[in-house]
C-alpha cells in the first residue's frame, strides 16, 4: 500500500460515501492501467427525521474513461444511514487500477428496507418505501457523471480524492404518516475535496502496536462484518488518547502499553480525525478494544433511556443488532441491568449503574429476547454516549431550560419519574436545571434557544438535572443550515436565475429550512430567498429523470447550466442546499446544491 490520506465529508449532507484514491503528483499523461493506486471508502450521514434508514448496499463501482469498470465493494453490506448522523466510518482501503474515472455507480437494494419515521408527537412509524409511481422499490442503480475538471485521476505516488453523498433529504419524500409511506428517488452527488470537521470511526481487528512510534494498525472490518478483504489503516495516538480495553479505562501511554499486550485480531473500534501532524494522517482520540467491543456474536442495543424503574430501563425507538448480523428497529425494549453490569464512557472509570438516568444515550451489549422485547445486560456491558439537549433558556444563571429535544427525540417521549432525591424533586423538562460549573454563561438570555451537550445527573440525585460539558448559543446570522423545497410536477417553477444566483419562491412548494441543532418550530418566520456561493466552489448537481446526475465544481457553471435548462422548458421539482444561512438577508451561502429538474412539454 502507498501512504494513505483520509477523506471525510462536510457535515451538511445526509448520507455519504467517501472515496480517496492514490494518484500521480506530476504531469497530465495517464498512467498505465496496469498500475494500481489506493482508494479509501467511508460512510457518514447528517441529521434527518428518520429514526432508521436501513438498506443494502450491493455495490459501488468506478467507470474509467476507456469503459472499464472497477468494483470497489468486496461484500454486500447492510447500512443504517441514521447511525452515521454524528460521524463518518472508514469502510475500506482498496487497491484500484490507475486511470481517469469519470463515473461512479451505486446499486441500492430496498427489497427488505427498514425505514422508520417520526410524526409531530415523536411516535415511531415503520414506513413503506415506494417509487414516484407508488410501486414498491426493489433495487436501484444510480450513476453520477463527473464533469470536466472533476474526473478522478488514479496514479501511483500521489493522492486523488472523491466524496460521494447519497442525499437522504433530496432522495426521499414523506408521502403520509397514516399509513406511513416514503417516496424514494435516490440522489447522489460528489466532489474531489475533503473536510475533517466530523468525528470518524474505524472498526476492525488489531494487526500491530508500535509503542516506540505511537501507532496502532487495524485490519478494517466495517459494519460489524466478520469477513472480507477491506484493507488496513495505521492510526497515530498521543498522550490525550483515551482507551477502554476489556472494560478497563486508560489514557495516554498506559493505554498504548495495554494495547500492546493484546493478541492479534482482537476487536478494535477507534474514533478520531484526520491529522496533518501525524505521520499516519489519522489521529485516534478514543480506542475501544477486546470485550469493550461488541463482537463474537454478541447482541447490541442502541437507544435512549426514556424511563427507569429500579434496574429496568425503558428504551423507546431502539436499534437491536443481533449477534448473527441481523438488525431490527423496536418501538419499546426493556433493558435489565444489575450491580454486575459494567458501565463505561462517562468519566475515566467512575460510572456505575446509578449513573444511568433518563435521557442517557447508550450502547448495550448482552442478550436480546425478541418474544419478551427485553434485553438482558445483567452480566453485560453498557457504554454511555454523550448527549445533547435543545431548548429555550428559562433562567440564565443558574441555567434552567425548557427542553424541546433530547438526542433528537421529542421530550414528550421521556418519563422523568425517579430522577430526583424525592418525588417532588424529579427533573422537570419545563424547568430543567443545568450544572454549568466552570463554564462561561454570561452571554445567555431568557427565551433564547441553546444546545447543551453533556450527561444527565445520576438517577435519583436531582437537582441538578444535567451536567453540561458544552453550551452552544445559536447565531441566526451565520448558522449551518439545510434547505429543501419541492414543487408538484407541472407547477410554475419556484427557481429562477437572476444576477448569477438562484432565486427561490417557495409559495407553491413544500419547503423546510433546517438550522443545525435548532427545532423547526423556531424557524417558522425564516425563509430562503437566495442561494449563492461566495467562493464559487463546492458540490453542485443537476438530476433529470432520464439524463442521470451531472456534477459541477464551480457554482457559475452550475448556474449557467440551470439557466440553459430553464430556457429549454425544464422545471425544478426539488431543490436542496446546504451551507451557511443568514437570517438578516434570507440568503444561503451554499457549499452544496442539488436540483431535480423535469422537462415540461411545450
C-alpha positions in Angstrom: 0.0 0.0 0.0 1.0 3.6 -0.6 0.7 6.1 2.1 -2.9 6.9 2.8 -4.8 10.2 3.1 -8.1 10.0 4.9 -11.1 11.6 3.2 -14.1 12.7 5.2 -17.3 14.6 4.4 -18.8 18.0 5.0 -21.4 17.7 7.8 -24.2 19.3 5.8 -25.4 16.3 3.8 -27.5 13.4 4.8 -25.7 10.3 3.7 -22.2 9.9 2.3 -19.8 7.6 0.7 -16.2 8.9 0.7 -13.5 7.8 -1.7 -9.8 8.6 -1.8 -7.5 7.2 -4.4 -3.7 7.5 -4.6 -2.8 9.1 -7.9 0.1 10.9 -9.6 1.6 14.2 -8.5 3.0 15.4 -11.7 2.1 15.8 -15.4 -1.1 15.1 -17.2 -0.2 11.9 -19.0 -2.3 9.0 -17.9 -0.5 6.2 -16.0 -0.6 2.7 -17.3 -3.8 0.9 -16.3 -1.7 -2.0 -15.2 -0.5 0.1 -12.2 -2.6 0.4 -9.1 -3.4 3.3 -6.7 -5.0 3.1 -3.2 -8.6 4.0 -2.5 -10.4 4.6 0.8 -14.2 4.2 1.1 -16.1 5.6 4.1 -19.7 6.3 5.0 -21.5 9.0 7.0 -24.8 10.8 7.5 -26.1 14.1 8.9 -29.2 14.6 10.9 -32.7 14.0 9.5 -36.2 13.0 10.6 -35.6 9.3 10.0 -35.2 7.1 13.1 -33.9 4.2 11.0 -33.0 4.1 7.3 -31.5 0.6 6.8 -30.9 -0.6 3.2 -28.5 -2.9 1.5 -25.6 -1.5 -0.4 -24.9 -4.1 -3.1 -22.1 -2.4 -5.0 -20.0 0.7 -5.6 -18.2 1.0 -8.9 -16.0 3.4 -10.8 -16.2 3.6 -14.5 -12.9 4.6 -16.3 -12.9 6.7 -19.4 -11.9 3.8 -21.6 -15.1 2.0 -20.5 -13.5 -0.4 -17.9 -15.5 -0.7 -14.7 -13.9 -1.3 -11.3 -15.9 -2.8 -8.4 -15.0 -1.2 -5.1 -17.2 -3.2 -2.7 -15.7 -6.5 -1.5 -19.0 -7.6 0.0 -22.7 -6.7 0.0 -23.5 -4.9 3.3 -26.5 -3.5 5.1 -26.3 0.1 6.2 -28.4 2.1 8.6 -27.6 5.7 7.5 -29.2 7.1 10.6 -26.4 5.6 12.7 -24.0 7.9 10.9 -25.5 11.2 11.9 -22.6 12.3 14.0 -19.7 10.5 12.4 -18.1 9.1 9.3 -16.9 5.4 9.1 -13.9 4.3 7.2 -15.4 1.5 5.1 -12.4 0.2 3.1 -8.9 0.8 1.8 -8.6 -0.8 -1.6 -6.2 -1.1 -4.5 -7.6 0.5 -7.7 -6.2 0.2 -11.2 -4.7 3.5 -12.4 -6.6 5.7 -14.9 -9.0 8.5 -15.3 -12.5 7.8 -13.9 -15.5 9.9 -14.9 -18.4 8.0 -13.5 -19.5 6.4 -10.2 -22.3 3.8 -9.9 -24.1 2.6 -6.8 -26.6 -0.2 -6.5 -29.0 0.1 -3.6 -31.4 -2.7 -2.5 -34.6 -1.6 -0.9 -36.3 -5.1 -1.0 -36.1 -5.6 2.8 -35.6 -2.0 3.8 -36.4 -0.8 7.3 -37.4 2.8 7.1 -38.8 4.4 10.3 -40.0 8.0 10.6 -41.4 10.0 13.5 -44.5 12.2 13.5 -45.1 15.5 15.1 -45.7 13.8 18.5 -42.4 11.8 18.2 -44.2 8.5 17.6 -42.1 6.0 15.6 -43.8 4.8 12.4 -42.4 2.0 10.2 -42.9 3.2 6.6 -43.5 1.5 3.3 -41.0 2.5 0.6 -42.4 3.4 -2.8 -41.2 4.9 -6.1 -42.6 8.0 -7.8 -45.3 5.9 -9.3 -46.4 4.5 -5.9 -44.9 1.0 -6.5 -42.7 -0.9 -4.1 -39.0 -0.3 -4.5 -36.5 -3.2 -5.1 -33.1 -2.4 -6.4 -32.0 0.9 -7.8 -28.9 1.8 -9.9 -27.5 5.4 -9.5 -24.8 6.8 -11.8 -23.0 10.0 -11.2 -21.2 11.6 -14.1 -18.2 13.8 -13.2 -17.8 16.8 -15.5 -14.6 18.2 -16.9 -12.1 19.0 -14.1 -13.8 16.6 -11.7 -12.7 13.3 -13.1 -10.8 11.0 -10.7 -7.1 10.7 -11.7 -5.8 7.5 -10.1 -2.0 7.4 -10.4 0.9 6.0 -8.3 2.7 8.1 -5.6 0.1 10.9 -5.3 -3.5 11.2 -3.9 -6.7 11.9 -5.7 -10.0 12.3 -3.8 -13.7 11.8 -4.3 -16.5 12.3 -1.8 -19.9 10.8 -2.7 -23.0 11.9 -1.0 -26.3 9.9 -1.1 -28.5 12.8 -0.1 -31.4 11.4 2.0 -33.3 14.7 2.1 -33.2 15.0 -1.7 -33.8 11.3 -2.2 -36.9 10.9 0.0 -40.2 12.4 0.5 -42.6 11.5 3.3 -45.9 11.0 1.5 -48.0 10.3 4.5 -47.9 9.3 8.2 -51.1 7.2 8.3 -50.3 5.0 6.6 -46.5 5.8 6.8 -45.1 5.9 3.3 -41.9 7.3 2.0 -41.3 8.0 -1.8 -37.7 7.3 -2.9 -35.8 8.7 -5.8 -32.1 8.4 -4.9 -29.9 11.4 -5.5 -26.1 11.2 -5.3 -23.6 14.0 -5.6 -19.8 14.1 -5.2 -16.7 16.3 -5.1 -12.9 15.9 -5.1 -12.1 17.8 -1.9 -12.4 16.8 1.8 -13.4 18.2 5.2 -12.1 16.9 8.5 -14.6 18.6 10.8 -16.6 15.4 11.7 -15.5 12.7 14.1 -14.6 9.5 12.3 -14.8 5.8 13.2 -12.6 2.8 12.2 -13.7 -0.7 13.1 -11.8 -3.9 12.7 -9.2 -6.3 14.1 -5.8 -5.4 15.7 -2.8 -6.1 13.4 0.0 -4.5 15.4 1.0 -1.9 18.0 4.2 0.2 17.7 4.8 1.8 21.1 8.0 3.5 20.0 6.3 5.3 17.2 2.9 5.6 18.9 1.0 3.7 16.1 -1.8 1.2 16.0 -2.6 -0.7 12.8 -6.1 -2.2 12.2 -7.4 -4.6 9.6 -10.7 -2.9 8.6 -14.0 -4.7 9.3 -16.8 -2.2 8.9 -20.5 -2.5 9.9 -19.6 -5.4 12.3 -18.7 -7.6 9.3 -16.5 -10.5 10.3 -15.0 -11.4 7.0 -13.9 -9.8 3.7 -10.8 -8.0 2.4 -11.3 -4.4 3.3 -7.6 -3.3 3.7 -5.9 -1.9 6.8 -5.2 1.5 8.4 -2.4 2.7 10.7 -3.5 5.3 13.3 -1.5 7.6 15.4 -2.1 8.0 19.2 -0.8 10.5 21.7 -1.0 11.3 25.4 -4.6 12.6 25.1 -5.8 9.4 23.5 -8.3 7.5 25.8 -8.7 3.8 25.8 -11.2 1.2 27.1 -9.7 -2.3 27.0 -11.7 -5.3 28.3 -13.8 -2.9 30.4 -10.9 -1.0 31.9 -10.3 2.7 31.1 -6.8 4.2 30.4 -5.3 7.3 29.0 -2.0 8.0 27.1 1.0 5.7 27.3 -0.7 3.4 29.8 -3.4 2.6 27.3 -0.9 2.0 24.5 1.1 -0.4 26.6 -2.2 -2.3 27.5 -2.9 -2.4 23.7 0.5 -3.9 23.1 -0.4 -6.9 25.3 -3.5 -7.9 23.2 -3.5 -10.7 20.8 -3.5 -10.1 17.1 -7.1 -10.0 15.6 -8.5 -8.5 18.9 -11.6 -6.5 18.0 -11.0 -2.7 17.8 -13.2 0.4 17.4 -11.3 3.7 17.1 -12.6 7.3 16.9 -10.6 10.3 15.7 -9.9 12.7 12.9 -7.5 13.3 10.0 -4.3 14.9 11.2 -1.7 16.8 9.2 0.7 16.5 12.1 0.5 12.7 12.5 2.6 10.7 10.1 -0.2 8.2 9.8 -2.6 11.1 8.8 -5.2 9.8 11.3 -5.1 10.6 15.0 -7.2 8.4 17.3 -8.9 10.2 20.3 -10.6 7.1 21.7 -9.9 3.4 21.2 -12.1 0.5 22.4 -10.6 -3.0 22.4 -11.3 -6.6 23.4 -14.6 -7.2 25.3 -15.3 -3.5 25.2 -16.2 -4.0 21.5 -19.4 -5.8 20.5 -18.1 -8.8 18.6 -18.1 -12.6 18.8 -21.9 -13.0 18.1 -23.0 -10.7 20.9 -26.3 -8.8 20.7 -26.1 -5.0 20.7 -28.8 -2.4 21.6 -28.6 1.3 20.8 -31.0 3.9 22.0 -32.0 6.4 24.7 -33.3 5.7 28.2 -36.8 7.1 28.3 -37.9 5.7 31.7 -36.4 3.7 34.6 -37.9 1.6 37.4 -35.3 0.1 39.7 -33.0 -2.0 37.5 -35.3 -1.9 34.5 -34.6 0.7 31.8 -37.1 1.5 29.0 -35.8 2.3 25.6 -38.1 3.8 23.0 -37.0 3.5 19.4 -34.2 1.1 19.9 -32.0 -0.4 17.2 -31.1 -4.0 18.1 -28.2 -5.7 16.2 -28.2 -9.4 16.7 -25.0 -11.4 17.0 -25.5 -13.2 13.7 -25.7 -9.8 11.9 -29.4 -9.1 11.5 -30.6 -5.7 12.8 -34.1 -4.5 13.8 -35.9 -1.4 15.0 -38.0 -1.9 18.0 -40.6 0.5 19.4 -40.0 -0.4 23.0 -37.4 -2.6 24.7 -36.9 -3.2 28.4 -33.2 -3.4 29.4 -32.4 -5.4 32.6 -29.3 -4.3 34.5 -27.7 -5.4 37.8 -24.9 -4.3 40.0 -22.6 -6.6 37.9 -23.3 -4.7 34.7 -20.2 -2.9 33.6 -20.7 0.8 32.9 -18.2 3.0 31.0 -17.9 6.1 29.0 -18.8 8.9 31.4 -15.7 9.9 33.3 -12.5 8.0 33.5 -13.6 4.9 35.5 -16.2 6.5 37.8 -19.5 5.3 36.2 -21.9 2.7 37.7 -25.5 1.6 37.3 -26.7 4.6 39.3 -25.3 6.8 36.6 -27.9 5.6 34.1 -30.7 8.1 34.1 -33.4 9.5 31.9 -32.2 10.9 28.6 -28.9 9.0 28.6 -27.9 7.6 25.2 -26.4 4.1 25.5 -25.0 1.2 23.6 -25.6 -2.1 25.5 -24.0 -5.5 24.9 -26.0 -8.5 26.2 -28.7 -10.9 25.2 -31.9 -10.0 23.4 -35.2 -11.8 23.9 -37.4 -10.9 20.9 -40.6 -12.5 22.3 -40.4 -10.5 25.5 -38.9 -7.4 23.9 -36.3 -7.4 26.6 -32.5 -7.1 26.7 -30.5 -8.7 29.5 -27.3 -6.8 30.4 -27.2 -8.1 34.0 -23.8 -9.6 33.2 -23.1 -7.4 30.2 -21.7 -4.0 29.4 -23.2 -0.5 28.8 -21.3 2.3 27.2 -22.7 5.8 27.9 -22.6 8.2 24.9 -22.5 12.0 25.1 -26.0 13.6 25.0 -27.4 16.8 23.6 -30.3 18.9 24.7 -32.1 21.5 22.7 -34.4 24.0 24.3 -35.1 27.6 25.5 -33.5 29.4 28.4 -35.9 29.9 31.3 -33.3 31.4 33.5 -29.8 32.3 32.6 -27.9 32.0 35.9 -28.2 29.4 37.3 -29.1 27.9 34.0 -32.6 26.5 33.6 -34.0 25.2 30.3 -37.4 24.4 28.8 -36.5 21.2 26.9 -37.6 20.5 23.4 -35.4 17.7 22.2 -33.1 15.1 23.8 -30.8 13.4 21.4 -33.2 14.4 18.5 -36.2 12.7 20.3 -39.1 14.9 21.4 -39.1 15.5 25.1 -42.7 14.1 25.4 -41.2 10.6 24.9 -39.4 10.8 28.3 -40.7 9.9 31.8 -38.6 11.6 34.5 -40.1 9.8 37.4 -37.4 8.7 39.9 -34.8 11.2 38.8 -35.0 13.3 41.9 -33.9 12.7 45.5 -37.7 12.8 46.3 -40.7 12.7 44.0 -41.1 16.5 44.4 -37.5 16.9 43.1 -37.8 14.9 40.0 -36.4 16.6 36.9 -39.0 18.9 35.2 -38.4 19.2 31.4 -40.1 22.6 31.5 -37.6 23.8 34.2 -34.6 21.6 33.6 -31.7 22.6 35.8 -28.2 22.5 34.3 -24.9 22.3 36.1 -22.6 24.8 34.4 -19.6 24.7 36.8 -16.5 26.4 35.3 -18.4 27.4 32.1 -19.0 31.0 30.9 -22.7 31.6 30.6 -22.7 35.4 30.8 -24.0 35.7 27.3 -27.1 33.7 27.8 -30.5 35.4 27.9 -34.0 34.2 28.8 -36.1 32.8 26.0 -33.2 32.2 23.6 -32.6 28.7 22.1 -29.5 26.9 23.1 -27.8 23.5 22.6 -26.3 21.8 25.6 -24.0 18.7 25.5 -23.2 16.5 28.5 -24.8 13.8 30.7 -27.9 13.6 32.9 -27.3 13.6 36.7 -27.2 10.2 38.3 -30.7 8.6 38.7 -32.3 9.7 42.0 -29.9 12.5 42.6 -31.6 15.6 41.0 -31.4 18.5 41.4 -29.2 19.4 39.5 -30.6 17.6 36.5 -27.8 17.6 33.9 -24.0 18.0 33.9 -23.1 20.3 30.9 -19.8 19.9 29.0 -20.6 22.3 26.1 -23.1 25.1 25.6 -23.8 26.4 22.1 -25.7 29.7 21.7 -27.1 29.8 18.1 -26.4 32.7 15.8 -29.1 33.1 13.1 -26.9 35.5 11.1 -24.3 32.8 10.4 -25.7 29.3 11.0 -25.1 25.9 9.4 -28.3 25.1 7.5 -30.1 22.8 5.2 -32.9 24.0 2.9 -35.3 21.8 0.9 -38.3 22.7 -1.3 -40.5 20.5 -3.5 -42.9 21.6 -6.2 -45.6 19.4 -7.7 -44.8 18.3 -11.3 -46.2 20.8 -13.8 -46.5 23.8 -11.4 -44.8 27.1 -12.1 -41.2 26.8 -11.2 -40.1 28.5 -8.0 -36.5 28.6 -9.0 -35.1 31.3 -11.3 -31.6 32.7 -12.2 -31.1 36.4 -11.5 -27.7 38.1 -11.4 -25.8 34.8 -11.4 -27.5 33.3 -8.4 -30.6 31.2 -7.7 -33.7 33.0 -6.6 -36.3 31.0 -4.7 -40.0 31.5 -4.5 -41.5 28.6 -2.4 -45.0 30.0 -2.3 -46.4 26.9 -4.1 -43.8 24.5 -2.6 -43.5 22.2 0.4 -40.3 23.7 1.9 -38.3 23.4 5.1 -35.4 25.3 6.5 -33.3 23.3 8.9 -30.7 25.0 11.1 -28.3 22.6 12.7 -29.5 21.7 16.3 -32.4 24.0 16.2 -36.1 22.8 16.4 -38.2 23.6 13.4 -40.9 25.4 15.4 -38.3 28.2 16.0 -37.8 28.7 12.2 -41.4 29.4 11.1 -40.7 33.1 10.4 -37.4 32.4 8.5 -37.2 31.8 4.7 -34.6 31.3 2.0 -34.9 33.8 -0.9 -31.4 33.4 -2.5 -29.0 30.6 -2.9 -25.4 31.8 -3.7 -21.8 30.6 -3.4 -19.5 33.4 -2.2 -16.3 31.5 -3.2 -17.8 29.9 -6.4 -16.7 26.4 -5.2 -18.4 23.4 -3.7 -20.6 20.5 -4.8 -23.4 21.3 -7.2 -25.5 18.7 -9.1 -28.4 18.6 -11.5 -30.5 15.4 -11.9 -33.1 14.9 -14.6 -35.4 11.9 -14.8 -33.7 10.4 -17.8 -30.5 12.3 -18.0 -28.7 11.0 -14.9 -26.8 13.2 -12.5 -24.2 15.8 -13.5 -21.8 17.3 -11.1 -20.2 20.7 -11.1 -17.3 22.0 -9.0 -17.9 25.7 -9.6 -21.1 27.5 -8.9 -21.0 29.7 -12.0 -21.0 26.7 -14.4 -23.8 25.1 -12.4 -26.0 28.2 -12.6 -25.3 28.7 -16.3 -26.5 25.1 -17.0 -29.5 25.6 -14.8 -30.4 28.8 -16.7 -30.0 26.9 -20.0 -32.3 24.1 -18.9 -34.9 26.5 -17.7 -34.9 28.3 -21.1 -35.4 24.9 -22.7 -38.6 24.3 -20.7 -37.3 22.4 -17.7 -38.9 23.0 -14.3 -37.3 22.4 -10.9 -39.2 19.7 -9.0 -36.9 19.8 -5.9 -34.0 21.9 -4.6 -31.8 21.0 -1.8 -29.0 23.2 -0.4 -26.6 23.2 2.5 -24.3 25.9 3.7 -24.3 29.0 6.0 -27.7 30.7 6.5 -28.0 34.5 7.1 -31.4 35.3 8.6 -30.9 39.0 8.1 -30.7 38.6 4.3 -32.6 35.3 3.9 -29.7 34.0 1.9 -28.0 30.7 2.0 -24.3 30.7 1.1 -24.1 27.1 -0.1 -21.3 24.6 -0.4 -23.8 22.0 -1.7 -26.8 22.5 -4.1 -28.9 19.7 -5.7 -31.6 20.3 -8.3 -34.0 17.7 -9.6 -35.4 19.0 -12.9 -38.1 17.7 -15.2 -38.9 18.5 -18.8 -42.3 20.1 -19.4 -43.8 19.6 -22.8 -44.0 22.8 -24.9 
